[in-house]
């Protein structure tokens, strides 16, 4: 299967993980989030999955959709996976509450129509 044929699956993975990330911080404050180790780990993992799926999208797909900040999404994954000492949980909270809603909308528009 060519990388381009797998792109829709990676988009779905990104959307699913983004929705989970939003649910992780829904209804809580940054202070509450900062004191909850389980939520912090859950959010880190969801954001890591988003970045990993983005990294696996074909380059041609990424190039065709410059409205999505692919480099930032993948870069955040790299920090979470490899530079965990630099994780800023306040920034991750901001990402989940402010940056993910428009990202989810953009990704949903990129999904191909479902086939019967």
PyMOL CGO cylinders between C-alpha atoms (Angstrom):
from pymol import cmd
from pymol.cgo import CYLINDER

trace = [
    CYLINDER, 0.00, 0.00, 0.00, 1.45, 3.35, -0.98, 0.3, 1, 1, 1, 1, 1, 1,
    CYLINDER, 1.45, 3.35, -0.98, 1.93, 6.05, 1.67, 0.3, 1, 1, 1, 1, 1, 1,
    CYLINDER, 1.93, 6.05, 1.67, -0.74, 8.17, -0.02, 0.3, 1, 1, 1, 1, 1, 1,
    CYLINDER, -0.74, 8.17, -0.02, -3.31, 5.39, 0.47, 0.3, 1, 1, 1, 1, 1, 1,
    CYLINDER, -3.31, 5.39, 0.47, -2.62, 5.44, 4.21, 0.3, 1, 1, 1, 1, 1, 1,
    CYLINDER, -2.62, 5.44, 4.21, -3.11, 9.19, 4.60, 0.3, 1, 1, 1, 1, 1, 1,
    CYLINDER, -3.11, 9.19, 4.60, -6.82, 9.01, 5.50, 0.3, 1, 1, 1, 1, 1, 1,
    CYLINDER, -6.82, 9.01, 5.50, -6.06, 6.53, 8.31, 0.3, 1, 1, 1, 1, 1, 1,
    CYLINDER, -6.06, 6.53, 8.31, -3.42, 8.86, 9.73, 0.3, 1, 1, 1, 1, 1, 1,
    CYLINDER, -3.42, 8.86, 9.73, -5.85, 11.77, 9.55, 0.3, 1, 1, 1, 1, 1, 1,
    CYLINDER, -5.85, 11.77, 9.55, -8.39, 9.74, 11.51, 0.3, 1, 1, 1, 1, 1, 1,
    CYLINDER, -8.39, 9.74, 11.51, -5.71, 8.88, 14.08, 0.3, 1, 1, 1, 1, 1, 1,
    CYLINDER, -5.71, 8.88, 14.08, -4.87, 12.57, 14.44, 0.3, 1, 1, 1, 1, 1, 1,
    CYLINDER, -4.87, 12.57, 14.44, -8.52, 13.56, 14.87, 0.3, 1, 1, 1, 1, 1, 1,
    CYLINDER, -8.52, 13.56, 14.87, -9.18, 10.78, 17.38, 0.3, 1, 1, 1, 1, 1, 1,
    CYLINDER, -9.18, 10.78, 17.38, -6.14, 11.68, 19.48, 0.3, 1, 1, 1, 1, 1, 1,
    CYLINDER, -6.14, 11.68, 19.48, -6.99, 15.39, 19.29, 0.3, 1, 1, 1, 1, 1, 1,
    CYLINDER, -6.99, 15.39, 19.29, -10.51, 14.73, 20.54, 0.3, 1, 1, 1, 1, 1, 1,
    CYLINDER, -10.51, 14.73, 20.54, -9.09, 12.64, 23.39, 0.3, 1, 1, 1, 1, 1, 1,
    CYLINDER, -9.09, 12.64, 23.39, -6.66, 15.43, 24.25, 0.3, 1, 1, 1, 1, 1, 1,
    CYLINDER, -6.66, 15.43, 24.25, -9.49, 17.93, 24.41, 0.3, 1, 1, 1, 1, 1, 1,
    CYLINDER, -9.49, 17.93, 24.41, -11.50, 15.58, 26.64, 0.3, 1, 1, 1, 1, 1, 1,
    CYLINDER, -11.50, 15.58, 26.64, -8.52, 15.23, 28.95, 0.3, 1, 1, 1, 1, 1, 1,
    CYLINDER, -8.52, 15.23, 28.95, -8.62, 18.94, 29.83, 0.3, 1, 1, 1, 1, 1, 1,
    CYLINDER, -8.62, 18.94, 29.83, -12.33, 19.62, 29.38, 0.3, 1, 1, 1, 1, 1, 1,
    CYLINDER, -12.33, 19.62, 29.38, -13.90, 21.46, 32.29, 0.3, 1, 1, 1, 1, 1, 1,
    CYLINDER, -13.90, 21.46, 32.29, -10.74, 21.97, 34.31, 0.3, 1, 1, 1, 1, 1, 1,
    CYLINDER, -10.74, 21.97, 34.31, -8.45, 24.91, 34.90, 0.3, 1, 1, 1, 1, 1, 1,
    CYLINDER, -8.45, 24.91, 34.90, -4.75, 25.08, 34.19, 0.3, 1, 1, 1, 1, 1, 1,
    CYLINDER, -4.75, 25.08, 34.19, -4.13, 24.91, 37.93, 0.3, 1, 1, 1, 1, 1, 1,
    CYLINDER, -4.13, 24.91, 37.93, -6.18, 21.71, 38.26, 0.3, 1, 1, 1, 1, 1, 1,
    CYLINDER, -6.18, 21.71, 38.26, -4.43, 20.25, 35.24, 0.3, 1, 1, 1, 1, 1, 1,
    CYLINDER, -4.43, 20.25, 35.24, -1.01, 21.15, 36.65, 0.3, 1, 1, 1, 1, 1, 1,
    CYLINDER, -1.01, 21.15, 36.65, -1.74, 19.17, 39.81, 0.3, 1, 1, 1, 1, 1, 1,
    CYLINDER, -1.74, 19.17, 39.81, -3.04, 16.05, 38.04, 0.3, 1, 1, 1, 1, 1, 1,
    CYLINDER, -3.04, 16.05, 38.04, -0.21, 13.76, 36.96, 0.3, 1, 1, 1, 1, 1, 1,
    CYLINDER, -0.21, 13.76, 36.96, -2.54, 11.30, 35.23, 0.3, 1, 1, 1, 1, 1, 1,
    CYLINDER, -2.54, 11.30, 35.23, -4.10, 14.02, 33.05, 0.3, 1, 1, 1, 1, 1, 1,
    CYLINDER, -4.10, 14.02, 33.05, -0.67, 15.43, 32.22, 0.3, 1, 1, 1, 1, 1, 1,
    CYLINDER, -0.67, 15.43, 32.22, 0.55, 12.03, 31.08, 0.3, 1, 1, 1, 1, 1, 1,
    CYLINDER, 0.55, 12.03, 31.08, -2.66, 11.39, 29.12, 0.3, 1, 1, 1, 1, 1, 1,
    CYLINDER, -2.66, 11.39, 29.12, -2.38, 14.73, 27.34, 0.3, 1, 1, 1, 1, 1, 1,
    CYLINDER, -2.38, 14.73, 27.34, 1.29, 14.17, 26.57, 0.3, 1, 1, 1, 1, 1, 1,
    CYLINDER, 1.29, 14.17, 26.57, 0.48, 10.81, 25.00, 0.3, 1, 1, 1, 1, 1, 1,
    CYLINDER, 0.48, 10.81, 25.00, -2.45, 12.11, 22.94, 0.3, 1, 1, 1, 1, 1, 1,
    CYLINDER, -2.45, 12.11, 22.94, -0.33, 14.96, 21.57, 0.3, 1, 1, 1, 1, 1, 1,
    CYLINDER, -0.33, 14.96, 21.57, 2.49, 12.55, 20.83, 0.3, 1, 1, 1, 1, 1, 1,
    CYLINDER, 2.49, 12.55, 20.83, 0.11, 10.37, 18.81, 0.3, 1, 1, 1, 1, 1, 1,
    CYLINDER, 0.11, 10.37, 18.81, -1.09, 13.41, 16.85, 0.3, 1, 1, 1, 1, 1, 1,
    CYLINDER, -1.09, 13.41, 16.85, 2.48, 14.27, 15.95, 0.3, 1, 1, 1, 1, 1, 1,
    CYLINDER, 2.48, 14.27, 15.95, 3.43, 10.70, 15.08, 0.3, 1, 1, 1, 1, 1, 1,
    CYLINDER, 3.43, 10.70, 15.08, 0.44, 10.33, 12.76, 0.3, 1, 1, 1, 1, 1, 1,
    CYLINDER, 0.44, 10.33, 12.76, 1.28, 13.69, 11.16, 0.3, 1, 1, 1, 1, 1, 1,
    CYLINDER, 1.28, 13.69, 11.16, 4.87, 12.54, 10.66, 0.3, 1, 1, 1, 1, 1, 1,
    CYLINDER, 4.87, 12.54, 10.66, 3.62, 9.45, 8.83, 0.3, 1, 1, 1, 1, 1, 1,
    CYLINDER, 3.62, 9.45, 8.83, 1.46, 11.39, 6.38, 0.3, 1, 1, 1, 1, 1, 1,
    CYLINDER, 1.46, 11.39, 6.38, 2.93, 11.42, 2.90, 0.3, 1, 1, 1, 1, 1, 1,
    CYLINDER, 2.93, 11.42, 2.90, 5.04, 14.45, 2.08, 0.3, 1, 1, 1, 1, 1, 1,
    CYLINDER, 5.04, 14.45, 2.08, 2.86, 15.12, -0.95, 0.3, 1, 1, 1, 1, 1, 1,
    CYLINDER, 2.86, 15.12, -0.95, -0.21, 15.33, 1.29, 0.3, 1, 1, 1, 1, 1, 1,
    CYLINDER, -0.21, 15.33, 1.29, 1.52, 17.66, 3.72, 0.3, 1, 1, 1, 1, 1, 1,
    CYLINDER, 1.52, 17.66, 3.72, 2.74, 19.84, 0.85, 0.3, 1, 1, 1, 1, 1, 1,
    CYLINDER, 2.74, 19.84, 0.85, -0.79, 20.01, -0.58, 0.3, 1, 1, 1, 1, 1, 1,
    CYLINDER, -0.79, 20.01, -0.58, -2.17, 21.33, 2.72, 0.3, 1, 1, 1, 1, 1, 1,
    CYLINDER, -2.17, 21.33, 2.72, 0.06, 24.11, 4.01, 0.3, 1, 1, 1, 1, 1, 1,
    CYLINDER, 0.06, 24.11, 4.01, -2.81, 25.47, 6.11, 0.3, 1, 1, 1, 1, 1, 1,
    CYLINDER, -2.81, 25.47, 6.11, -2.00, 22.79, 8.69, 0.3, 1, 1, 1, 1, 1, 1,
    CYLINDER, -2.00, 22.79, 8.69, 1.10, 23.55, 10.80, 0.3, 1, 1, 1, 1, 1, 1,
    CYLINDER, 1.10, 23.55, 10.80, 2.72, 20.16, 10.16, 0.3, 1, 1, 1, 1, 1, 1,
    CYLINDER, 2.72, 20.16, 10.16, 6.19, 21.19, 11.36, 0.3, 1, 1, 1, 1, 1, 1,
    CYLINDER, 6.19, 21.19, 11.36, 4.86, 22.45, 14.69, 0.3, 1, 1, 1, 1, 1, 1,
    CYLINDER, 4.86, 22.45, 14.69, 2.69, 19.38, 15.23, 0.3, 1, 1, 1, 1, 1, 1,
    CYLINDER, 2.69, 19.38, 15.23, 5.57, 17.02, 14.46, 0.3, 1, 1, 1, 1, 1, 1,
    CYLINDER, 5.57, 17.02, 14.46, 8.03, 19.18, 16.40, 0.3, 1, 1, 1, 1, 1, 1,
    CYLINDER, 8.03, 19.18, 16.40, 5.88, 18.98, 19.50, 0.3, 1, 1, 1, 1, 1, 1,
    CYLINDER, 5.88, 18.98, 19.50, 5.84, 15.20, 19.17, 0.3, 1, 1, 1, 1, 1, 1,
    CYLINDER, 5.84, 15.20, 19.17, 9.62, 15.16, 18.96, 0.3, 1, 1, 1, 1, 1, 1,
    CYLINDER, 9.62, 15.16, 18.96, 9.92, 17.17, 22.16, 0.3, 1, 1, 1, 1, 1, 1,
    CYLINDER, 9.92, 17.17, 22.16, 7.47, 14.89, 23.96, 0.3, 1, 1, 1, 1, 1, 1,
    CYLINDER, 7.47, 14.89, 23.96, 9.23, 11.75, 22.78, 0.3, 1, 1, 1, 1, 1, 1,
    CYLINDER, 9.23, 11.75, 22.78, 12.87, 12.79, 22.98, 0.3, 1, 1, 1, 1, 1, 1,
    CYLINDER, 12.87, 12.79, 22.98, 13.24, 15.92, 25.08, 0.3, 1, 1, 1, 1, 1, 1,
    CYLINDER, 13.24, 15.92, 25.08, 10.79, 15.19, 27.87, 0.3, 1, 1, 1, 1, 1, 1,
    CYLINDER, 10.79, 15.19, 27.87, 12.78, 17.39, 30.26, 0.3, 1, 1, 1, 1, 1, 1,
    CYLINDER, 12.78, 17.39, 30.26, 11.66, 20.42, 28.24, 0.3, 1, 1, 1, 1, 1, 1,
    CYLINDER, 11.66, 20.42, 28.24, 7.92, 19.73, 28.45, 0.3, 1, 1, 1, 1, 1, 1,
    CYLINDER, 7.92, 19.73, 28.45, 5.93, 22.82, 29.38, 0.3, 1, 1, 1, 1, 1, 1,
    CYLINDER, 5.93, 22.82, 29.38, 2.58, 21.61, 30.69, 0.3, 1, 1, 1, 1, 1, 1,
    CYLINDER, 2.58, 21.61, 30.69, 1.05, 25.08, 30.58, 0.3, 1, 1, 1, 1, 1, 1,
    CYLINDER, 1.05, 25.08, 30.58, 1.87, 25.15, 26.85, 0.3, 1, 1, 1, 1, 1, 1,
    CYLINDER, 1.87, 25.15, 26.85, 0.37, 21.70, 26.38, 0.3, 1, 1, 1, 1, 1, 1,
    CYLINDER, 0.37, 21.70, 26.38, -2.80, 22.85, 28.15, 0.3, 1, 1, 1, 1, 1, 1,
    CYLINDER, -2.80, 22.85, 28.15, -2.95, 25.86, 25.83, 0.3, 1, 1, 1, 1, 1, 1,
    CYLINDER, -2.95, 25.86, 25.83, -2.44, 23.58, 22.84, 0.3, 1, 1, 1, 1, 1, 1,
    CYLINDER, -2.44, 23.58, 22.84, -5.31, 21.32, 23.94, 0.3, 1, 1, 1, 1, 1, 1,
    CYLINDER, -5.31, 21.32, 23.94, -7.73, 24.13, 24.73, 0.3, 1, 1, 1, 1, 1, 1,
    CYLINDER, -7.73, 24.13, 24.73, -6.89, 26.72, 22.06, 0.3, 1, 1, 1, 1, 1, 1,
    CYLINDER, -6.89, 26.72, 22.06, -4.94, 25.13, 19.21, 0.3, 1, 1, 1, 1, 1, 1,
    CYLINDER, -4.94, 25.13, 19.21, -6.65, 21.76, 18.82, 0.3, 1, 1, 1, 1, 1, 1,
    CYLINDER, -6.65, 21.76, 18.82, -10.20, 22.94, 18.01, 0.3, 1, 1, 1, 1, 1, 1,
    CYLINDER, -10.20, 22.94, 18.01, -9.15, 24.69, 14.76, 0.3, 1, 1, 1, 1, 1, 1,
    CYLINDER, -9.15, 24.69, 14.76, -6.74, 21.85, 13.94, 0.3, 1, 1, 1, 1, 1, 1,
    CYLINDER, -6.74, 21.85, 13.94, -9.56, 19.32, 14.28, 0.3, 1, 1, 1, 1, 1, 1,
    CYLINDER, -9.56, 19.32, 14.28, -11.75, 21.41, 11.97, 0.3, 1, 1, 1, 1, 1, 1,
    CYLINDER, -11.75, 21.41, 11.97, -8.97, 21.61, 9.37, 0.3, 1, 1, 1, 1, 1, 1,
    CYLINDER, -8.97, 21.61, 9.37, -8.29, 17.89, 9.55, 0.3, 1, 1, 1, 1, 1, 1,
    CYLINDER, -8.29, 17.89, 9.55, -11.97, 16.98, 9.22, 0.3, 1, 1, 1, 1, 1, 1,
    CYLINDER, -11.97, 16.98, 9.22, -12.14, 19.02, 6.00, 0.3, 1, 1, 1, 1, 1, 1,
    CYLINDER, -12.14, 19.02, 6.00, -9.23, 17.02, 4.61, 0.3, 1, 1, 1, 1, 1, 1,
    CYLINDER, -9.23, 17.02, 4.61, -10.86, 13.62, 5.11, 0.3, 1, 1, 1, 1, 1, 1,
    CYLINDER, -10.86, 13.62, 5.11, -12.06, 11.98, 1.94, 0.3, 1, 1, 1, 1, 1, 1,
    CYLINDER, -12.06, 11.98, 1.94, -15.78, 11.19, 1.77, 0.3, 1, 1, 1, 1, 1, 1,
    CYLINDER, -15.78, 11.19, 1.77, -16.72, 7.86, 3.28, 0.3, 1, 1, 1, 1, 1, 1,
    CYLINDER, -16.72, 7.86, 3.28, -17.37, 5.16, 0.73, 0.3, 1, 1, 1, 1, 1, 1,
    CYLINDER, -17.37, 5.16, 0.73, -20.23, 2.71, 1.07, 0.3, 1, 1, 1, 1, 1, 1,
]
cmd.load_cgo(trace, "trace")
